[in-house]
């Protein structure tokens, strides 16, 4: 309920996730991450590391910073894989 996951890209509490693979690929260079997978993974573990700007802006500190403590590595990998499939015809 925090992020929309369909092609409407409706604004919710957090940014829309549809097509995030394209945005992640664009942000890899500025983030210093190795690739889109690492960018999404790190965005989940350290949400304040990558602030998505919008109008109006998303408030800082909304996404819980403890997913690394409550999810296993496999669960994190599954979430990353799922998120990267949203609107990605090649995934």
Residue pairs with C-beta under 8 A, 6 or more apart in sequence:
1 12
1 13
2 12
2 13
2 14
2 62
2 63
3 12
3 13
3 14
3 15
3 16
3 17
4 10
4 11
4 12
4 16
4 17
4 18
5 16
5 17
5 18
5 86
6 18
7 18
7 87
8 16
8 18
9 16
9 18
9 19
10 16
11 54
13 58
13 62
14 52
14 58
14 62
14 63
15 52
15 54
15 58
17 83
17 86
18 86
18 87
19 86
19 87
19 88
20 40
20 83
20 84
20 86
20 87
21 36
21 84
21 86
21 87
21 88
21 91
22 87
24 36
24 39
24 40
24 84
25 35
25 36
27 33
27 39
27 50
28 34
28 35
28 36
28 38
28 39
31 39
31 42
31 49
31 50
33 39
33 42
36 84
37 80
37 84
39 50
40 80
40 83
40 84
41 76
41 77
41 80
42 49
42 50
43 49
43 50
44 67
44 76
44 79
44 80
45 67
45 68
45 76
46 65
47 63
47 64
47 65
48 60
48 61
48 65
51 58
51 60
52 58
67 76
68 76
71 79
84 91
85 91
